[in-house]
Amino acid sequence: MSEKQFDEVEKPKHYNLHPSGIECVEINENFSGNLAAAIKYVWRDGLKDPVPLKDLKKARWYLRREIERTRTTLFARFEVCTDIAGLVAKMRTVIDADAGLLGQVLTALLSPSGHAALRRALYLVENSIAQAEAG
């Protein structure tokens, strides 16, 4: 994709550079607010904000909020999704193209283990932050 095809509002570069060719919004629009935000911040880590770890720390914050929000309720990760099969296919495409943190977080969220999936995603983000801070 050339620079001319990006638009700061309609098609931001930091959400459209994934090697899978999938745009962040195609995945995160199918999740509740906290999970959508967490995915967004993992997706754009290091691409938009020049402050190291800022996006991962935001992702961690949203994952923690989602864990707390769903502590006493049924965790329904796809509560706003109308095409689960299509979403899963897109997530698998991203996962296949990304062996890094984003692929790992999406793999965790695809797990059928409910709250354990959220805790696994949080662990992955926290571990990445700790490794980066340790140098």
N, C-alpha and C positions, 0 to 999 in steps of 0.2 A: 504494500500500500504506500503510495507516495505521500509526501508532506501535504500536497494540495487536497488530498481526500480526507484529511482530518479536520475537525471543527471543534473548537474549544467547548462548545455547548452540546451540539448534536452528536458528535463522534470524537470524543477526546482520545488523543493518541495513547495515553496511559491505560486505557481500557480496550484498546484495539490492536495491541502488538503481540498478543499471545500466538505462539507458533501453530496452534490448532486452527486459527482463523476464526474462532468463536469470540464474540464480544462479551464482555463481563455481564452486561445487562441481560443477555440471553439466559444466563444461569441465575443471577441473583434476583430477578424479578419474580421468580417462582418460590421464594422463601419469605418468611415473616421478616419484619423490620430488622430485628437484631441480627439474625443470621445473614440477611441480605447485606447489611452493613459490614459484618465480619468478613464475608466473602470478598466484598468490594475492596476492603483495606488489604487483605492478603494479596489479592489480584494485582493491585497497583503498587505494592511494596517496592520501594526503590525507583519507581518510574515517575511519580509526580512530585512527591515531597522530598527535598534534598536533605531534610533532617533525618539522620540514621535512626531506624527503629520506630519512628513516629507512627507509621501506618500499622506496624505489627502490634504496637501497644494499644492502638485504637481497636484493632481486631480482637485483641485479648479482652478489652473492656466490654465489647459487645457480646462476646461469647460468655463471659461471666454473667452479664445481665440476662442472657437467654437461659442459662442454667438456673439462675435464681428465679426467673419468671415462670419457668416450667417445673420448679421443684415440687409443687403440690398439684400439678395438672398433668394431663397426658401430653407428652411431647409429640407434636405433629409437625415434623419438619417441612412437609410439603403442603401446608395448610392453605396456601393461596395458588397452588398449581392446578391447572386444568388439563395438562397433558404430561402426566408423570413419565410415560414411556419416552416421549420426546426429550424431556428434561434429562432423564437418566442417560439417554444416548449422547446428548451434548456433553454431560459431565464426564462420561467415559472417553469421549474424544479429547477433552481437555486433559484428563488424567493420562491418557496414552501419550500425549505430547509434552507432559510436564512431570519430570521425576522429582521436582523440587517441592517446596512447602505447599504451594497451591494444589498440586496433584494429591499430596498426602492429606490435606484438609478435606478436599472433596471426596476422597476415598473414605475417610472417616465418616463424613456426613451421609454417605450412601449405605453405611453399615446399618443393619436392621436392629441394632442394639439400643435404640432409644437414647436415654440420657447418657449412656456410656459413649455414644457417638459424639455428643457435645463435649464430654470430658476429654475424649481422645483428641478432638480438634483443638481444644484449649491447651492440652499438654504439648501438642506439636508446635503451636504458636509460642507458648512460654519457653519451650526448649530452644527454639530459634532465637528468641530474644536473649536468653542466657548465654548461648554460644557466641552471639555477636558481641555481647557486652564483655565476655571473657577474652575476646580478641582471638 
